[in-house]
Amino acid sequence: MKDNEYYMNIAIREARISLADSNPPVGAVLVKSKKVIGKGRNITFLKNNDLKHAEIVALFDSIERYGQEATKGATLFTTLAPCPMCLWASVIMGVKKIVIGCNHDSREDSESFGSYTVNKLLEMMDKKIQIELDILESECADLWNNWLHKDRINK
């Protein structure tokens, strides 16, 4: 459990950097053999590119640093449950486990995401990835929910 909290704290730091850049506060870290091989944060607004989710950025960071094979068998730590795009990218790249800080039901805007869950999506894809939920959940949910309130107030 301590390892999970250690790596999730790195993802939370990435989410805070994302927030400081006025992006949605989502951070991700890719780990293999107890080594961080990729880090990412949501930079969709900064880059004006809806594909720049934290998980995708972390996967690309790992590939650029260590090659495409590095992601196979890795664990992805993400502060927010991955969207279908990020989940499928993780499947394609051979991620074996995803550790999630804040699941969609912890979010104040959860109704806007319908009834999908990561496990339901994996079942639909007929893919198996080990999922671990709610690591430092309150910290991750607070980051998201505080940003959500700030974003709504500023509109």
Disulfide bonds with the S-S distance in Angstrom:
none
